[in-house]
Amino acid sequence: MITRIITAVIAILVFFPFVIIGGWPFYLIMFLISTMGLYELLKMRQMTKYPIPMTFTMILLWSLILPDIDWPVFNWLFTHQLEVLLIIALLLLSYTVLVKNKFTFEDAGFMLLSAVYIGLGFYYFVESQASGLHYIFYAIVVILATDTGAYFSGRLFGKQKLWPEISPNKTIEGAIGGTIIAMCSGVIFHIIVPVHDSIWVVVIVSLFASLMGQIGDLVESAFKRYYNVKDSGRILPGHGGILDRFDSWLFVFPFLHFIQFVS
């Protein structure tokens, strides 16, 4: 527990100044973190042994995360993201022919979906930062409250397993407790730093954001269970890898944009 706390404090002190500063320092740190996250996911399936497809996939990831910058190359990538996706898909499929199916159609599909999953998650985090830091901190408060509430509720009241085949330690009581704590925390945050005109909207959004965060956590657990790994990586002592820490973020921030809570 001490290791987890120390790592969390150091990560906050290193990461959040970039979020607050914004601009290129923030973009660069997001490129770095997302690249590490994608690498962790590819490594789970042992895709890192294919450097050429992995390079194509990284290019797709970066094109998805790019903000709207008034530079010719970056602007073209931002405004032609669908074309970039199709080009990368065709290149990956062509590669299956060149290596005589040692790299398969399923491998190409996994790489494409991995880039979209991580790329869009971090893209909407970047967009949230541009919309206002209060949205960033609201979402993080809801996510952390969900995790903390679920942990202590599970320890105190947990009896019924939530999904033992995927995450044996999670309980239904923990999930409910985490959601309730998240809703309360979201409302308290809103009272201090308003994020919407209606407090009832904040209550409902906090409820669903908490649920989305828990789904994101379960998705990451399903990856690790299927590929038989304990953590997505080892870069964060006591926490695991990048995906172990950002799994909920990858669901919550897109959700907040899809419902136009953040715009």
C-alpha positions as CSV (number, residue, x, y, z in Angstrom):
1,M,0.0,0.0,0.0
2,I,2.9,2.4,0.8
3,T,4.4,1.7,-2.6
4,R,1.1,2.5,-4.3
5,I,0.6,5.7,-2.4
6,I,4.2,6.9,-3.1
7,T,3.8,6.1,-6.8
8,A,0.5,7.8,-7.0
9,V,1.9,11.0,-5.4
10,I,4.9,11.1,-7.7
11,A,2.7,10.4,-10.8
12,I,0.3,13.3,-9.8
13,L,3.3,15.7,-9.2
14,V,4.8,14.8,-12.6
15,F,1.6,14.4,-14.7
16,F,-0.8,17.2,-13.7
17,P,1.6,20.1,-14.3
18,F,1.5,19.2,-18.0
19,V,-2.3,19.0,-17.9
20,I,-2.5,22.5,-16.3
21,I,0.2,24.0,-18.6
22,G,-1.4,22.6,-21.8
23,G,0.0,23.3,-25.2
24,W,2.8,21.2,-26.7
25,P,4.2,20.0,-23.3
26,F,0.8,18.5,-22.7
27,Y,0.4,17.0,-26.2
28,L,3.9,15.4,-25.9
29,I,3.2,13.8,-22.6
30,M,-0.1,12.5,-23.9
31,F,1.6,11.1,-27.0
32,L,4.2,9.4,-24.7
33,I,1.6,7.9,-22.3
34,S,-0.7,6.7,-25.1
35,T,2.2,5.1,-27.0
36,M,3.2,3.2,-23.9
37,G,-0.4,2.1,-23.3
38,L,-0.7,0.8,-26.9
39,Y,2.6,-1.0,-26.6
40,E,1.4,-2.7,-23.4
41,L,-1.7,-3.9,-25.1
42,L,0.2,-5.2,-28.2
43,K,2.7,-6.9,-25.9
44,M,-0.1,-8.8,-24.2
45,R,-0.9,-10.5,-27.5
46,Q,2.8,-10.8,-28.4
47,M,2.4,-8.4,-31.3
48,T,5.7,-6.5,-30.6
49,K,7.5,-9.1,-32.6
50,Y,6.1,-7.4,-35.8
51,P,7.9,-4.1,-35.9
52,I,6.4,-3.0,-39.3
53,P,2.7,-3.5,-38.4
54,M,3.4,-2.0,-35.0
55,T,4.9,1.1,-36.6
56,F,1.7,1.5,-38.8
57,T,-0.4,1.1,-35.7
58,M,1.5,3.7,-33.8
59,I,1.1,6.2,-36.7
60,L,-2.7,5.6,-36.6
61,L,-2.7,6.1,-32.8
62,W,-0.8,9.4,-33.1
63,S,-3.1,10.6,-35.9
64,L,-6.2,10.0,-33.7
65,I,-4.8,11.9,-30.7
66,L,-3.6,14.9,-32.7
67,P,-5.4,18.1,-31.8
68,D,-6.5,20.6,-34.4
69,I,-3.2,22.4,-35.0
70,D,-2.7,25.0,-37.8
71,W,0.4,23.3,-39.2
72,P,0.1,21.7,-42.7
73,V,1.1,18.1,-41.9
74,F,-0.7,18.0,-38.5
75,N,-3.8,19.8,-39.9
76,W,-4.0,17.3,-42.8
77,L,-3.7,14.3,-40.4
78,F,-6.4,15.8,-38.1
79,T,-8.8,16.5,-41.0
80,H,-8.2,13.1,-42.7
81,Q,-8.3,10.7,-39.7
82,L,-10.7,8.3,-41.5
83,E,-8.5,8.2,-44.5
84,V,-5.5,7.5,-42.3
85,L,-7.4,4.6,-40.7
86,L,-8.3,3.1,-44.1
87,I,-4.7,3.5,-45.3
88,I,-3.3,1.8,-42.2
89,A,-5.9,-1.0,-42.5
90,L,-4.9,-1.6,-46.2
91,L,-1.2,-1.6,-45.3
92,L,-1.8,-4.1,-42.5
93,L,-3.8,-6.4,-44.7
94,S,-1.2,-6.1,-47.4
95,Y,1.5,-7.1,-44.9
96,T,-0.4,-10.4,-44.2
97,V,0.3,-11.3,-47.8
98,L,3.9,-10.3,-47.8
99,V,4.7,-12.5,-44.8
100,K,2.4,-15.4,-46.0
101,N,0.0,-15.2,-43.1
102,K,2.6,-15.3,-40.3
103,F,0.9,-12.0,-39.5
104,T,-2.8,-12.8,-39.8
105,F,-6.1,-11.0,-40.5
106,E,-7.0,-11.4,-36.8
107,D,-3.6,-9.8,-35.8
108,A,-4.4,-6.8,-38.2
109,G,-7.8,-6.4,-36.7
110,F,-6.4,-6.5,-33.1
111,M,-3.9,-3.8,-33.9
112,L,-6.5,-1.6,-35.6
113,L,-9.0,-1.9,-32.7
114,S,-6.3,-1.4,-30.1
115,A,-5.2,1.9,-31.8
116,V,-8.8,3.1,-32.0
117,Y,-9.6,2.1,-28.4
118,I,-6.6,3.8,-26.9
119,G,-6.4,6.6,-29.5
120,L,-9.9,7.9,-29.1
121,G,-9.8,7.5,-25.3
122,F,-6.8,9.8,-25.1
123,Y,-8.1,12.1,-27.8
124,Y,-11.1,12.9,-25.8
125,F,-8.9,13.5,-22.7
126,V,-7.0,16.1,-24.8
127,E,-10.3,17.6,-26.0
128,S,-11.5,17.8,-22.4
129,Q,-8.4,19.7,-21.4
130,A,-9.1,22.2,-24.2
131,S,-12.7,22.6,-23.0
132,G,-11.7,23.4,-19.4
133,L,-9.6,22.0,-16.6
134,H,-12.7,21.7,-14.4
135,Y,-14.0,18.9,-16.7
136,I,-10.8,17.0,-16.3
137,F,-10.8,17.2,-12.5
138,Y,-14.5,16.5,-12.3
139,A,-14.0,13.2,-14.3
140,I,-11.0,12.2,-12.3
141,V,-12.8,12.9,-9.0
142,V,-15.6,10.6,-10.2
143,I,-13.2,7.9,-11.3
144,L,-11.1,8.0,-8.1
145,A,-14.2,8.1,-5.9
146,T,-15.6,5.0,-7.8
147,D,-12.3,3.1,-7.2
148,T,-12.0,4.1,-3.6
149,G,-15.7,3.6,-2.8
150,A,-15.7,0.2,-4.5
151,Y,-12.6,-0.9,-2.6
152,F,-13.9,0.0,0.9
153,S,-17.5,-1.0,0.2
154,G,-16.3,-4.4,-1.1
155,R,-14.1,-4.9,2.0
156,L,-16.9,-3.9,4.4
157,F,-20.0,-5.3,2.7
158,G,-18.9,-7.5,-0.2
159,K,-20.5,-10.9,-0.5
160,Q,-21.8,-11.4,-4.0
161,K,-19.1,-11.6,-6.7
162,L,-19.6,-9.2,-9.6
163,W,-17.9,-11.2,-12.3
164,P,-15.5,-13.8,-10.9
165,E,-14.4,-15.1,-14.3
166,I,-13.1,-11.7,-15.2
167,S,-12.2,-10.0,-11.9
168,P,-12.5,-12.4,-8.9
169,N,-12.0,-9.7,-6.2
170,K,-14.8,-7.3,-7.3
171,T,-18.2,-7.6,-5.7
172,I,-21.7,-6.3,-6.5
173,E,-21.8,-4.5,-3.2
174,G,-18.5,-2.9,-4.0
175,A,-19.7,-1.7,-7.4
176,I,-22.8,-0.2,-5.9
177,G,-20.9,1.5,-3.1
178,G,-18.4,2.9,-5.6
179,T,-21.2,4.3,-7.7
180,I,-22.9,6.0,-4.7
181,I,-19.6,7.5,-3.5
182,A,-18.9,8.7,-7.1
183,M,-22.3,10.4,-7.3
184,C,-21.8,12.2,-4.0
185,S,-18.3,13.2,-4.9
186,G,-19.4,14.5,-8.3
187,V,-22.1,16.6,-6.7
188,I,-19.7,18.0,-4.1
189,F,-17.2,18.9,-6.8
190,H,-20.0,20.6,-8.7
191,I,-21.0,22.7,-5.7
192,I,-17.4,23.9,-5.4
193,V,-16.6,24.1,-9.1
194,P,-19.8,24.1,-11.3
195,V,-19.6,21.9,-14.3
196,H,-23.2,22.3,-15.5
197,D,-26.3,24.5,-15.1
198,S,-28.3,21.7,-13.4
199,I,-27.2,19.8,-10.3
200,W,-29.6,16.9,-11.3
201,V,-27.8,16.5,-14.6
202,V,-24.5,16.3,-12.6
203,V,-26.1,13.5,-10.4
204,I,-27.2,11.5,-13.5
205,V,-24.0,12.0,-15.4
206,S,-21.9,11.1,-12.3
207,L,-24.0,7.9,-12.0
208,F,-23.3,6.8,-15.6
209,A,-19.7,8.1,-15.7
210,S,-19.1,5.8,-12.6
211,L,-20.6,2.9,-14.4
212,M,-18.6,3.6,-17.6
213,G,-15.4,3.7,-15.5
214,Q,-16.2,0.4,-13.9
215,I,-16.9,-1.1,-17.4
216,G,-13.5,0.2,-18.6
217,D,-11.9,-1.4,-15.6
218,L,-13.6,-4.7,-16.3
219,V,-12.5,-4.5,-20.0
220,E,-8.9,-4.2,-18.9
221,S,-9.3,-7.1,-16.5
222,A,-10.8,-9.2,-19.3
223,F,-7.7,-8.5,-21.4
224,K,-5.3,-9.5,-18.7
225,R,-7.4,-12.6,-17.8
226,Y,-7.5,-13.7,-21.5
227,Y,-3.8,-13.1,-22.1
228,N,-2.9,-14.5,-18.7
229,V,-0.9,-11.5,-17.4
230,K,-1.1,-10.0,-13.9
231,D,-0.6,-6.4,-14.9
232,S,-0.5,-4.6,-18.3
233,G,3.1,-3.4,-17.4
234,R,5.5,-2.6,-14.6
235,I,6.2,1.1,-15.1
236,L,4.2,2.2,-12.1
237,P,5.3,0.3,-9.0
238,G,2.3,-0.9,-7.0
239,H,-0.1,0.0,-9.8
240,G,1.1,-2.0,-12.8
241,G,1.2,-0.4,-16.3
242,I,-0.3,2.6,-18.0
243,L,-3.5,0.7,-19.0
244,D,-3.9,-0.4,-15.4
245,R,-4.2,3.3,-14.4
246,F,-6.0,4.7,-17.4
247,D,-8.5,2.0,-18.2
248,S,-11.4,3.9,-16.7
249,W,-10.3,7.1,-18.3
250,L,-10.5,5.5,-21.8
251,F,-14.3,5.0,-21.3
252,V,-15.3,8.0,-19.1
253,F,-13.9,10.8,-21.2
254,P,-15.4,9.6,-24.5
255,F,-18.7,9.1,-22.7
256,L,-18.7,12.6,-21.4
257,H,-18.2,13.9,-24.9
258,F,-20.7,11.6,-26.6
259,I,-23.5,12.9,-24.3
260,Q,-22.2,16.4,-24.8
261,F,-21.6,17.1,-21.1
262,V,-18.1,18.2,-22.3
263,S,-18.1,20.1,-25.6
